[in-house]
Amino acid sequence: MAKSSGLNTRRAAARFTVAAVTAALVATGTSAAFAVDAPGRSASQVSTDAKASGATQYGVKVQSKKAQVNALYGMDHNGNLSGYAPDGKGGLGPRQPTGSGWQDTRFITQVDQNLNGESDGIWDVTGSQLRYRDWSSTSPVLVGGGWNIYNRLLSAGNLGGAAYEDLLARDGSGVLWLYLGYGNGKLTSRYKVGGGWNAYTDIAGKGDLTGDGKDDIVAKDTSGVLWLYKGTGDSKAPFAARTRIGSGWNAYNTLISVGDINYDGITDLIARDKSGALWLYKGTGKAAAPYAPKVKIGNSGWNTYRILY
């Protein structure tokens, strides 16, 4: 039985405790069909809710809520979960155990369903089934079956412009698909983004990188070049044509974004190098150069995690 909990990101304290809620893996036996009608609220309503300024997270005044502030989580090869909250100085705080029993899980990605500027649950794939787990509930929601066709899964924010956070999935032939979220863990039927995405070894994103108010992603190709895909807010064509960020990114075996690490209101990127060290690329909000020079935030040892999310 898999158990997980989320770090409480709303307490104004220097140290953070693990929430006392666990999410149990509950077998339902059948696959749920995807809903096909449009998600609930309009994008303008969501924008009003999600971009309130002057909020406090981790006891630090955050300049803007347009970038989420989340802990970084890792799953080791034994299926144990650990969380690392931002320390308020641009780095990460001490390790907090947050769950166990996840050794058979293929993907985990955080999601902010209530749009309060921090994740409140996860989507995960175990076997062929996608589930949503709210950290305030012990009952996971079975979203659907057949998810073993995908080799990459990522919640990168609101990409379709409808209302809530969405989910990207890449299939074995390299086609990228977008599922719009309803805000309760359920998803619409998928929209085809396009083919050729098997050219990328990493896809990451969790918010706006360019300052235009739309969520973006970055992708690293097999030659080590990092590319920016600006979001359009259109579910039928969610990304503009790619632009080159730079080369040399094959020094890293994992790229992950969990939002804003240094509390400046701009989403950042975390990269793990082949020795297991962790580096932070602070977001600039500029499309021409979306990241500042790297800063080391973790010594070797992070290769112990099979999944970072």
N, C-alpha and C positions, 0 to 999 in steps of 0.2 A: 504494500500500500504506500503510495507516494504522499508525502506531507510537505507543505510549504507555508511560509508566511512572509509578509512584506515588512520592510523597515518602516516605521512610522515617521513620515517626513513632515509632520505638522507641529511637532513639539519644539518649542524654543528652548533647547537644552544643548549643552556641549556634547553629551553622550546620548546615544540613541538605543532604545531597547527594541527587541524584536516583538512585533505584535503578537498577542496571545491567541491568534486565530490560526488554525491549520486547515488546509484544503485537502480532503481525502479523495482518492481516485475511486470513483464509483462507476462500475460497469453497468451500461444500460442495455447492451445486447443488440440494439438496432441503430441504424444510421438515420440522422435527421435530415430532412430535405431543406435546401436553402430557400429562404423567402425571396420573392422576386419583386415586391413593391418597393417604392422609394423609402429611404430612411426618414425619420421624423422631422426634426427641426431644420429650418433654413440655415444656410451658411452665415447669414448676417446675424441671426440670433446667437449662434455659437460663438462668433467673433466677439460679440458683446460680453458673453459669459467668460470667455477664456483669456481675454487680454486686459483684465483689470490690473492696474499698476499699484505699487506700494505694498505688495504682499510680503509676508515674512515666512521663509522656509529655513529649517535648520537653525533658527535663531538669527538669521541674516536677512537684511533688507534686500529684496530682489528688485532690480530695476524694472523688469517687465515680466508679465506672465506669458508672453508669446513664446517663450522657450520653457519647456518642462524642466523641473529639477528632480532628478531621480537618483536612487542608489544604483551602483553597478553590482550585478549578481554573477556568480559563477557556479557551474556544476562540475564537480570532479568526476574522475573515471569510476568511482564507486557509487555515484548517484547522490552524493551529498551536496546541498546547496549552501552558499555563503553569500552574505551581502556586505557591501562597503558603502557607507553613506559619504557624500561630499563633506569635507572637513571645514568648509568655509574659507579656505586659503588657496583654493585651486587644486587641491589634491583629494585624497580619499582617507576616510577614517579607518579605525581598526575593524578587523573581520568580525562578523556576527553570524553564527550558524542560523540558517533559516529553513532547513528542511532536509529530508532524506527519502530514499526509495525511488529516485528518478533515473536509475541506470539504464532503463529501456527507452527513455524519451529521446526523440531525435531533434526537436526544435523547441525553443522557448523564446517568447518575445513579450516585453512589457507593453501595457496599453493603459491609457488614461480614459476611462469610460465616462466619468462624470465631469470631465473638463475643468478640474480644479488645479491643474498645473503640475500634477504628479501622478505616477501610475497607481492604479488601484486594483490591478489584476494582471493576469497573463493569458495568452493563448499558447497552448502546447500541443505537440503531435507525438503520440505514442502509438506505435503500430501504424494503422491506417486512419486513426481517429483524431480529429481536432476537437479540443475542449477549451472552454473558457473557464477560468477560475478567478472569482472575485475574492480578495483577501478578507472580506468581511463575511464570507459565507463558507460553510464546510461542504457545500454541494456543488461540484463542478457541473457546467452546462455542456452537454454533448452538442457540438455544432454540426458535425457531419462526418461521414466516412469517406474513404477513397483518397485520403490525403497522402498516401504513400507514393503517389505519382510525382510529388514535389521534392526537389533537392535543396530548396532554399525557402525560408519563411521569414517575413519581416513586417512588423508594424512600424511604419515610419511617419506616423502622424495622419493628418487629414489631407489626403491626396486627391480625392474625388470631388471636393467642394460641396458635398451634400450636407453633412452635419457633424459626424463623429469621426473618431480615428478609424483608419482602414487597414487592410492587410494585403501585402504583396506575397505572391507565391510564384516560384519558377519551376516549370516542369522539366522532365528529363530531356526533352528536345530543345530546350533553351527558350521556350516561350514564357514571357512574364505575364502574370494575370493579376488583376486588381479586384478585391472584394471590398465593397463599401460596408462600414459598420453601422449598427443600429444604436450603439451605446449600451447594450445589455449583453454583449458577447456574441450575438447572432450576426449573420452576414447576408448580404444580397447574393444573387447569382453573380458569377465572375464576368469581368470585362477584360478583353484581350488588350494588353499594352503593346506587345510586339514580339518578334522573334529575335534570335541572335544573342540573347542574354547569357548563353553559356560561355561567351567570351570572357565573362567576369568571374573571378575567384571570390570576391567579396562585394557585398552590397550593404550600405549602411545609411542611416538617416534617422532623425528624430526631431524634425522641426525646420524652421526657415534658416537657410544659410546665406541668403542674398539680400535680405532686408525688404523684400517686396510683399511680405505677409503671407506667402504661400510656402508650403512645406516642400523640401527638396530631398534628393538622395545623392550619394556619391557611389561610384563603382570602380573597383580596381581590376584591370584586365590582366591577362596571363603574362604580359611583358613587364608588368609593374607600373603601368601608367594609371593615374587616378583621374577619373572623369566626373564632372558635375552635371547632373540632370536637374534643371530648374523645374519646379512644379508649376503647373498651369491652373490647377483647381478644376479641371475638366475631366470627369471620369472617363470620357471616351478617348481622350488624348492627354493623360495626366502629366506628361513631361515634354519640355521643349527639347530641341536638338542638343546633344551633349557638347560640353566645352572642356578642354583639357586643363587640369589643375597642375599636374607635374609628374615626373617619373621617379623611379627609385623606391616605389612603395612595396616592392617584393621583399624588402627587408622585414616586412611584417607578415605574420601568418594569420592574424585576425584584426579586422576593423569593426568597431562597434560604436554606436552613438546612443547614449541614454538621456540626452538633453544637455542642459546647461550645468557644467561642473563648477565654474568659477563665479556664478551669480551675476554676470553682466547682461543677462537677458538674451544672449545669443547661444544657439546650440553648438556644441563642441564635438570633437571626434577623439576616440581613444584607440590607440594602436598597440598591439602586442608584438614585440619582435621575436626572432627565432630563439633567442636566449631566454625568453620568458619575461623580459622587462616590459613595463607598461609606460606608454608615452601619451601625453595630452597635446592635441592640436586645438588651441582655442579658436573659436569661430570669430570672424571679423565682421560678418554681415555684408561683405563685398563680394560680388559675383566674380570679379577679375582675380581675386586672391582670397578665397573663403577662409583660409586658415593662417594663423600666426605660426612662427617657428615652434618646433616641438619642445615640450618640457617633460622631463622624466618624473613620473608620479608613482612608480612601483619598481622595485628591484626584481632581479630574476626570481622565478618561482611561480609566475602566473601561468606557466605551461601545465600546471597541475589541473587546470580547468579545461574540460572537453567542450563546454559551451560557456560563452560569456553573453550576458543579456542585460 
